[in-house]
Amino acid sequence: MSKADRYQQIIQQTRIRFLADASLKMQDLHHRFEDYDHGRLSADHRTLPDAIHRHAHAIKGLALTLSYEGIDHICEEILNFILYQPDHVWTAEDIQYLRQMVTTLDGLLTEASSTQA
């Protein structure tokens, strides 16, 4: 096996692991949104925005390296929205906006996963 083939194999395996890990992060966020929807998390607590930030940051860390520009871009939007409001009291509208961005991210990850199969 040539060096180039070995490199491509490493990238492919990294993409598979990245997408599997990102899927787990999205499942966690869906559960947290359910908790929010059912009143187990309130909008004025940072629990949900902090979890979204943590997962988006982790996903962004590898997305661009693996040539997932769209995923990198939406993660950056999520991070900027959360980071530029550090002492913000989160409203229902803010949470809805975050939900829309997370849904977009989830769709991009699903699309990336379907092209890996």
Beta strands, then each sheet from edge to edge (+ up, - down):
end
